[in-house]
């Protein structure tokens, strides 16, 4: 492990601790960027797997039997290609939703460094295997669906682990803003995934998966060698209590005195009359991990989970179908449609940061989400105008980002836990797992509804936004009461 602070200079230890904490934030940002980067290619490649062959120049030496589908990739050359794309989307998303409920349990009990490293290596493998179907000339729907199922399962290692790792290092000060900025990895990953896949999609779409697969596998190796998963593992090597107190004093001055995962107030400990070298405020956690039912009983977990179900339904429908929609309606080529869809994710970055800032200032997580969802609903109706991509992306992804980060951290360290510090990964998995059910339903419903007209898809998305608001209504009412002085203000 690490053995950095061997020097008696306290200021050196403070500086090194702060720098490594920033490095952890950067590392986890890169890790989850890679996760989303590897999920995005399927949405870009769809418009290449089934194309309008009448607009494609046909090679003179090509023997064809069907003029309408000669340029398509079987089995997606059939009239029900949208349904087949829905099968691929849901193979990943259903497996992800089911696996997420178990991932949090494993994340609480396994070393995060090994857990994340293995997850990213396996994600890289199955992402690359999907792309190798192009070079191996595989035309079996079962093959591609199986790769999506396996990728969905191993990708569940990411979110609970990175949130728990950030929670181990960062305190509660400005949590919404810090996590709002940090959560932009979702949109950054989508943007990079779109751009990388777009480079290869028209020439050799298999590389649109192989390159992201190599990238996420490489970040898995990076995780194995450089991730220190908690403040305790870093600080346990400090040689004297004086330096530990200096670190605590530095944290108090920066507003980060209380870590997200903290077992109990520090008390001096001695072993055989020798003073422990563990610094105050950084205590090894010996509590048992919270049960699934215990996590569900935390006030606000059920409401935010159900809200996220519908918010993520909207977000993932755009994630998987936006490039195809732009290609079909605006008549862009596959690469151009993929590049254009990145504007939605750019808006998502701004929306996530703004949601965190507003909720920090007002103390109203639920109200912030509800207002953004209400405004997003009519925006969806004018979404076909490409200029609204940025605004719609911010309003759709803002609540989604806030719930999966700051809200999950609030609930995972709720006062009802009475100091149990091993709930954050489980609570995060429950909230994101429930949201992933919506992520699976959205693209599935889009595949079923889109043949009847894209307007019907947008009506479905508006209904989901309204339902998401309804599930937050009780919490919004409580927050309004606290602002009016009728109830004590508290988050979660």
N, C-alpha and C positions, 0 to 999 in steps of 0.2 A: 504494500500500500504506500501511501504518500508519507514522506517524512520531511516536510518543507521547513518548518519553523524550528530549526536547531540553533538559531542565533538569539542572543539575549536582547537584541534590539526590538523593543515592543512595536515601534512604529513600522518596522519592516514586516512584522507578522500581520499587523492591521492592513497594510497596503496589499500584501500578498493574498490575504483572505478576501478582500474586496475584489481584487482582480480575478481571482479564481471563481468567485461567485458570478461575476459578469461573464466569465468564460463558460460556466455551466449554462447560463441563460442562452448564450450563443450556441452552444453544443445542442441543447434540446431543441432550439429553433431549427437548426440544420437537420436534426433527426426527423422531426415531424414534417418539415418541408419535403424530405425525401419520401416519406410515406405517401403524401398527397401527390407528389410528382409521379409516382408509379401508378396511381389510380387514374390519372387523367387521360392517358393515351387512348383508351377504349372509346371515349366520346369523340375524339378527333378522327379515329380510324373508321368509324361507322360510315361516314359519307364516302369513304373509299371502298369499303366492302360492298356497298350497293350504290351504283352510280347511274347517272342518266347517260347511257351508252351512245345515244344519238349525238351527243356533243363531244365524244371522244374520237380522236383520229385512229382508225383501225389499221393495224399493220397489214401490208399487202400479202404477206405469206401466211396469214392466219386463217386456218380452216374453222369456220364457225357453223353452228347449227341453229343458233337463236340470235337474231340481230338485236333483240331488245336487251339481252342480258350477257352478251359475250364478254363484256369488260368486268363483270361482277365476280366476287369470290364466293364460290359455293361453300356452304349451303345458303348463303345470304342473297342468292340470285332469284329467290322465289318472291311471289307476290306478298307473302306474309312476313317479309323481312323485318318489319317493325316489331312484330311479335317475337321474332327470333332474337332481335337486339334486346328486347325486354327480358328474355330468358337469360342472356348473358349478364345483364345488369343485376338481375335479382339473384342469380347464382352467387355473385359476390356479396350483395347487400344482405340477403337473408342469412348467409353464413356469417357475415360480420355481426349482424344483430344478435344471433344466437351465441356466437363465441364471446361477444363483449360481456355478457352477464357472468361468464366463467373467468374471463381474463382478469377482472378486478380481484377475484379471489386468489388467483395465482400470483398476481402482482403484489399482494400484501404479504405473501409467504416466501417468495423467491428473491434472490439478489437482483435488483433492477438492472444492473450492468449486464449480467448474463442474459436476463430475460429480453432486454431490448436488442442486444447483439444478435441473439438467435432469431428473434422475430424479423429483423431487417435482412439477415442473410437468407432466410427462407422466403421472404417477400421478393427479394431479388431473383431467387431461383424460379419461382412460379410466374413472375412477370416475364422473365426472359423465355421461359418455356412456351408461353402464349405466343410470343413473337416468332419463335422458331417454327411454329406451325406454317408460317409463310415459306420458309426455306425447305421444310420437309414436305411441303405440298399436301398438308392435312386439310381435309374438307369435312370433318366430322364435327357436328355441333356438340356431341358429347365430350370431345376432347377439350374444346374451348370452355365449355361450361364447367368441366372438372377443374381446369386451371383456375377459373374464377372462384370456385368454391374454396379451393385450398388457399388461394391468395387472400380471400376474405377472412378465413380463420386465422391465418398467421398475422394479418394486419391488425388484429385486435390487441396485439401486444403493445402497440404504440401509445395510444392516448392515455390509458390509466397510468402507465409507467412514467411518461414524461411529465404529466401533471403532478404526480406524487414526488418526482425528483425536484421539480421547481418548488413545490410546497415545502420540501425538506430544507431548502436553502433560503427562501425569501419570506419575510415577515408580512404583516397585514397592512403596512402603510402603503397607500396608493395602489391597492391590489387591482382595482378595476383598470386603471390606466396601464400599469405594468403588464398585466395579462392581456389587455387589449392590444398593446403593441406586440407582445410576444405571440399572440394568437394569429397575427398576420401571416404566420408560416403556412396556414391553410391556403390562403389566397396566393401567396408567393409560390407554393408548390403547384397549385393549379396553373398559374401563369407559366412557370418554367416547364411543367409537363406539356402544356399546349404548344409552347414554342419548340421544344425538343421534338415532340411527335410530329409537329408540322413540317420540320425539316425533311423528314424521311417519308411522310405519308404518301406522297404522289409517286415516289420512285420505288421504295421497298418498305411497305408498311410494317414488316416484321421488326425492322430496326427501331420503330417508334416504341416498341416494348423492350427490346433488348438493351438499348442504351439506358433508359430509366432503371431497368433491373440491375445493371452494373453499378449505377450511381447509388441506389439504396443499399446494395450489398457492401459497397465501399464504406458507406457511413456506418454500417454495422461493425466493420473492423475498427473504424475510428472510435466508436462507442466502447468497444472492448478494451482499448488501450488507454483512453483518456477520461472516461466518465467516472466521477466520484459522486455517488448517489445521494449523499447527505452531508450536512454541515458537521454532524458528529464524526463521521469517518475522516473528514479533513482535520477537525480540531483536536481529535484525541491524541495527536502527536505533540501538542503544545507542551513544552517542558515544565512550565510553572503556572500556578494559579494566577499569578500577577498578570501574565500575558492573556490568560483566559478572561480575567476581569476587564482588561483593556479592550478585548474584542467585544465584550458585552457593552461596554461604555460606548464604543464606536457605533454599535447597532442602535443604541438608544438615541444617540444624537441624530442618526439618519432616519429615525421613525420605523426601524425594522427590528425592534427589540424582541418582539414575540414571534417566533417562527410559526409557520402554518401548522407544522406537526410538532407539537411539544407535549411531553407527557405530564409534567408537573413542575411547579416552581423549584428552582435548584436549592438543594441543601448541601452543606459541606459533608463530604464523605471521607472516611478514613478506613484504611485496611492495615491491621497490625500497627496502628498508631502512625501510619504514614499517610500524608495528605495525597488524595487522588489528583492526578494531573489533568483530569477532564475539566474543561473550562465551564464556568457557570453559564447556565442558559442553554447548554448543549449537552443534553442528557440522553444516554442510550435508552431506547424504548423497549420495555419488557412487557408491555400490555398485550393481551390477546387481540387478534384481529376481530373486527366487528362482524357479526353475522349478517346475512342477507336481509332477514326480517328486521333486525335492529337498525340497519341503514334505512330501510323503508319507513321506519317509525320516526325518523328525524323530521321535524316540521318543515314543510316546503319541498321535500324531495319528490313526493308524488305529483304535486302541481307543476313543478318545473319540468319533471320528466315528461308528463303528458303534453305540456306546451312545446317542449323540444321535439316531440314526435311530429307535430304538424309543422313546426318551423323548419325542421330538417327535411320534411317531405318536399317543401317548396324549394329549399336550397339545392337538394340533390337532383330534383327534376331539372333545374337549370344546369347543374354540373354535367349531367349525362345527355341531355337533349338539346342544349342551347346551340352547339355547333351545327347539329343536323337541322335545327329550325332555321338558323341563319342561312344555311346552304340551300334549303328548300324554298324559303320565302323570299329572301333577298338575292338568291341566285349567285352566291359566292362559290368559288372553288374551295376544296377541302381545306387547304392551307390558309386561305384568306378567312374562311369561317372560323377556323381555330384561333387565328390571331385576333379576330374581332371579338371573340368570346372572352378574351382576357380582360376586356374593359369591365365586365361584370365582376371579376375577381379584384380588380384595382379598386372598384367601388366598395367591395367587401372589406378591404384593408382599412379604408377610411371609416367605414361604418362601425367596425369592431372597436377602433380606437375611440371614436366619438361616444359610443355606447358606454365604454369603460369610464371615460371622463365624466359624463353626465351622471352616471350612477354613483360614482365616487362623491361628486359634489352634492347630490341630492340625498344619497342614502337609499334611493328607491330602485332596486334592481328590477323588481317586477313591473313597476310603472314605466321604466325606461323601455323594457322589452315590449310592453303592451302598446305604448305610443308608436314605436317604430313599426310594429306589425299592423296597426290600424292605418298608418300612412302608406305602408307598402301595398295594402290591398288595392286601392284605386290606381296606384302606379303600375301594377301588373296589367291593368286594362289598356294602358297606353304603351306598354312595353314593346310592341312591334316596331316602334320608332327607335332606331338604333341609338340615337342620341341620349335615350333614357337608360342605357345600359349601366352607366356609372351610378346614377341615383338609385336605380332599382337594386343594384348589387349591394350598395351600402345599407339600404333599408331591410333587405332580405337577410343578409349575413350578419348584420349588427346584433340582433337578438340571439341568433344561433351562437355567435362567438362569445357573447356575454354569459350565456347560460352554461356553456361547456367549459368556461374558464373560471371567472370570478365567482359566479353563483355556485359552481361545484365546489370551489375552495371554501366559500362561506359555509355551505352546508356540511362539508366534510370536517370542518372544525367548529361545528355548532356547539353552543354552550350546554346543550342537553347531553352531550357526550361525556361531560365531566372529566375532561383531560385525556380520554382515550385518543391517542394520536394515530391509530392505525385504521382510520375510517375513510381517509381521503380517496384512496385508490378504489375502494368498493363503491363509495357514493358516486364517484366519477363514472365508474363502469355502469352503474344502474341508470344514471341520467343519460349517458351517451348511448347505452344499449337500447333504452326505450326510444331515444331519438332515431337510432338506426333502423328500428321497425318502420318509422315514417320514411327514412331514406330508402328503404326497400320498396315501400308502397308507391312512392312518388313516381319513379321511373316506370314501374309496372303499369300504373294507371295511365301514365302518359303514352305508353306503347299501345294500350287498348283504346284510348280515347282519340289519339292524334289522327287515325284514319277518318274520323267523323268531322275533323276540322280543328285547326289549332286554337280557335277561339274557345272551344270547349275545354281544352287543356288549361287555358288561363282562368276560366270560371272555376275549375277544380282547385287551382292554386289560391284563388281569392277565398274560397270556402275554407281552405286549410288555414289561412291567416286568421280568419274570423274565429275558428275553433280554438286556435292557439291563444287568442286573447281571452276567450271565455274561461279557459282553465286557469288563467292568472287573476281572474276578477276578484277572488277572495283576498289574495295577497295584495293586490292593488288597493283594495278597500282598507286593509290594515295599515298600509303605508300612508294612505291619505289621512287616516285617523291620527297617526303619529305626527304628521305635519301640523295637524290642527290642535295638537297638544292633548288629545284624549287617550293616547296610549304611548308607552315608551317606545322610542325608535330603536329598531334592531333589524339587522339584515337577515334574510333567510327565514 
